[in-house]
Amino acid sequence: MNGDKTIVVTGASSGIGRETAHFLLDEGYRVLVTARNEEKLKEDFAGNENAVILPWDLSDVEQVIPYTKEVYDTVGPISGFVHCAAAGINHLVSMIKPELLQRHFDVNVYAAMLLTAGFAKKKMITENASFVLISSISAHAGTQGQSIYSATKGALEGFIKGSAYELSQKGIRINAIAPGMVLTEPIRKQMEKIDSEGIDNINKGYPFGLGEPRDISNVIEFLFSDKSRWITGQTIIVDGGFMIRKP
């Protein structure tokens, strides 16, 4: 039963993380939600008895391992986590600075790796645990201004490959999901600033249209379910056909 499973969702105050947390709650999971914005978490989840709110700033990488211990002290062993929190501001290559690299890698890569390290300890997890890291098709298809973001997501996918066998010896599966363009609230706001020709060009890249957050949360839930028990070390591209149009 899903009610026996506790899942941690990072980045749960908006976008894919918020949608995924609600979806998992609807499916009967107990969900620990985290993000920096405690007020938003309370607005969305305070009324749900299966939601546990534990705000945290995962960009402070020195505190990620202590965070995993705080999770254990709060809810006991978990059945898995999904790292949806991300930094992704566009910058041209000529504008790259050390502080930009640090910010993106802290949230997108180092936090994910440290969460994995913290939760991989035996007492922290239940049997057949599953870890899910959100990557992006940006790791597979270049886009102007997204070189740093693409690099962080490529690093995540490399980490998946490198850690899957080691974690399998502890009964843990680890996978990544690489979404295409998903109509989260921030993306919708960006789309409002684009003219009709630009919108048409974007839509042409997606044979099945732009994605909705539920398109990703469905796959996330699948990776937490027993239906995916034979899948580990993989990146699942969920992009409405965007990549099939690439040479």
C-alpha positions in Angstrom: 0.0 0.0 0.0 1.2 3.5 -0.8 0.3 4.7 2.7 3.3 2.7 3.9 5.6 4.8 1.8 7.1 8.1 2.8 8.5 10.1 -0.1 10.6 13.3 0.2 9.9 16.0 -2.5 12.4 18.9 -2.9 11.4 22.0 -4.7 7.8 21.4 -3.6 6.7 25.0 -3.5 6.3 25.4 -7.3 6.4 23.7 -10.7 7.0 20.0 -11.1 7.9 19.6 -7.4 4.6 21.1 -6.2 2.6 19.0 -8.8 4.4 15.8 -7.9 3.8 16.3 -4.2 0.1 16.8 -4.7 -0.1 13.8 -7.1 1.7 11.5 -4.6 -0.6 12.7 -1.8 -3.6 11.9 -4.0 -2.1 8.4 -4.6 -2.0 7.8 -0.9 1.7 8.3 -0.2 2.9 10.2 2.9 4.9 13.1 1.5 7.6 15.2 3.2 7.7 18.5 1.3 10.6 20.9 1.3 11.6 24.2 -0.2 13.0 27.5 1.0 9.6 29.2 1.0 7.9 27.9 4.2 4.9 30.2 3.6 4.1 28.7 0.2 4.5 25.2 1.5 2.0 25.9 4.3 -0.4 27.5 1.8 -0.4 24.3 -0.3 0.0 21.5 2.1 -0.9 22.5 5.7 -4.4 21.1 5.4 -3.3 17.6 4.3 -2.8 15.1 7.1 -0.4 13.0 5.0 1.9 16.0 4.2 4.8 16.8 6.4 6.3 20.3 6.0 10.1 20.6 6.6 11.4 23.8 4.9 15.1 23.8 4.0 17.5 25.7 1.9 19.3 23.0 -0.1 21.6 25.6 -1.7 23.5 25.6 1.6 25.3 22.3 0.7 27.0 22.1 4.1 23.6 21.5 5.6 22.3 18.9 3.2 23.5 15.9 5.2 22.1 17.4 8.4 18.9 17.8 6.5 18.7 14.1 5.8 19.1 13.4 9.5 16.4 15.9 10.3 14.1 14.1 7.9 14.8 10.8 9.6 14.2 12.3 13.0 10.9 13.7 11.7 9.3 10.8 9.8 11.7 7.9 10.2 12.9 5.8 7.3 11.8 7.0 3.8 11.0 4.9 0.7 12.5 7.4 -1.6 13.0 11.0 -2.7 12.7 13.1 -5.8 15.0 16.1 -6.3 13.0 18.7 -8.2 14.7 21.8 -6.7 16.7 23.5 -9.4 18.5 26.7 -10.3 18.2 27.6 -14.0 18.9 31.2 -15.0 20.0 31.7 -18.6 23.5 33.1 -19.2 25.6 33.4 -22.3 29.0 31.6 -22.2 30.8 34.9 -22.3 28.9 35.9 -19.0 29.9 32.8 -17.0 31.4 33.7 -13.6 32.5 31.5 -10.7 29.5 32.6 -8.6 27.0 31.5 -11.3 28.7 28.1 -11.6 28.6 27.7 -7.8 24.9 28.6 -7.5 23.8 26.2 -10.2 26.0 23.3 -9.2 25.2 23.7 -5.5 21.4 23.2 -6.1 21.3 21.1 -9.2 24.2 18.7 -8.6 25.8 18.9 -5.2 22.5 18.9 -3.3 21.3 15.9 -5.3 24.5 14.0 -4.7 24.5 14.8 -1.0 20.9 13.9 -0.6 21.7 10.5 -2.2 24.7 10.1 0.1 22.7 11.0 3.2 19.7 8.8 2.5 21.7 5.8 1.3 22.6 4.9 4.8 20.8 1.7 5.9 18.7 3.1 8.7 17.5 6.0 6.6 15.5 4.0 4.1 12.9 1.2 3.9 13.3 -1.9 1.8 13.4 -1.4 -2.0 13.9 2.4 -1.9 13.9 4.5 -5.0 15.7 7.8 -5.7 14.7 10.1 -8.6 16.7 13.1 -9.8 15.1 15.5 -12.3 17.4 16.2 -15.2 16.4 17.9 -18.5 16.5 17.5 -22.2 18.9 20.4 -22.0 21.5 17.8 -21.1 20.9 16.3 -24.6 20.0 19.2 -26.8 21.9 22.5 -26.7 20.0 25.8 -26.2 21.5 29.3 -26.2 22.0 30.7 -22.8 21.7 27.3 -21.0 25.2 26.0 -21.0 25.6 26.1 -17.2 22.2 24.5 -16.7 22.9 21.9 -19.3 26.2 21.1 -17.7 24.6 20.5 -14.3 22.0 18.2 -15.7 24.6 16.3 -17.6 26.5 15.9 -14.4 23.4 14.5 -12.7 23.0 11.9 -15.4 26.6 10.9 -15.0 26.1 10.5 -11.3 23.2 8.2 -11.9 25.3 5.9 -14.0 28.2 6.0 -11.6 26.2 5.3 -8.5 23.5 2.9 -9.6 25.5 -0.4 -9.2 26.8 0.6 -5.8 23.3 1.6 -4.6 21.9 -1.6 -6.0 23.9 -3.5 -3.4 21.8 -1.8 -0.8 18.5 -2.5 -2.5 18.2 1.1 -3.8 17.2 2.1 -7.3 18.3 5.5 -8.7 17.1 7.0 -12.0 16.7 10.4 -13.7 13.9 11.9 -15.6 14.7 14.4 -18.4 11.6 16.5 -19.2 11.1 18.6 -22.2 9.4 22.0 -21.9 6.7 21.7 -19.2 4.1 24.4 -18.7 4.9 25.1 -15.1 3.9 28.6 -13.7 7.3 30.1 -14.4 7.3 28.8 -18.0 3.8 30.1 -18.6 4.9 33.5 -17.5 7.9 33.4 -19.9 5.6 32.3 -22.7 3.5 35.4 -22.2 6.5 37.5 -23.2 7.0 35.7 -26.5 5.3 36.8 -29.7 3.0 34.4 -31.7 5.7 33.5 -34.2 8.0 32.5 -31.3 5.3 30.4 -29.7 4.6 28.7 -33.0 8.3 27.8 -33.4 8.4 26.3 -29.9 5.2 24.3 -30.5 6.6 22.9 -33.8 9.3 21.2 -31.8 6.9 19.1 -29.8 4.8 16.6 -31.9 2.6 15.9 -28.9 2.5 19.5 -27.6 4.1 21.1 -24.6 4.0 19.1 -21.4 2.0 19.6 -18.3 3.5 19.0 -14.8 1.3 15.9 -14.5 3.1 14.3 -17.4 6.3 14.2 -15.3 4.7 13.4 -12.0 3.1 10.3 -13.5 6.6 9.0 -14.4 8.0 9.9 -11.0 5.3 8.0 -9.3 5.9 5.0 -11.6 9.6 5.0 -10.5 8.4 4.9 -6.8 6.1 2.0 -7.5 6.8 -1.7 -7.6 6.0 -1.6 -11.4 9.5 -0.2 -11.9 11.4 -2.6 -9.7 13.7 -3.7 -12.6 14.7 -0.2 -13.6 17.8 1.5 -12.3 20.7 3.7 -13.6 18.5 5.1 -16.4 17.6 8.5 -17.7 14.0 8.5 -18.9 13.3 11.3 -21.5 9.8 12.6 -21.3 9.5 15.3 -23.9 6.4 14.9 -26.1 8.6 13.8 -29.0 11.1 16.7 -29.0 14.2 14.6 -29.2 13.0 12.5 -32.1 13.1 15.6 -34.2 16.8 16.1 -33.5 19.4 14.8 -35.9 
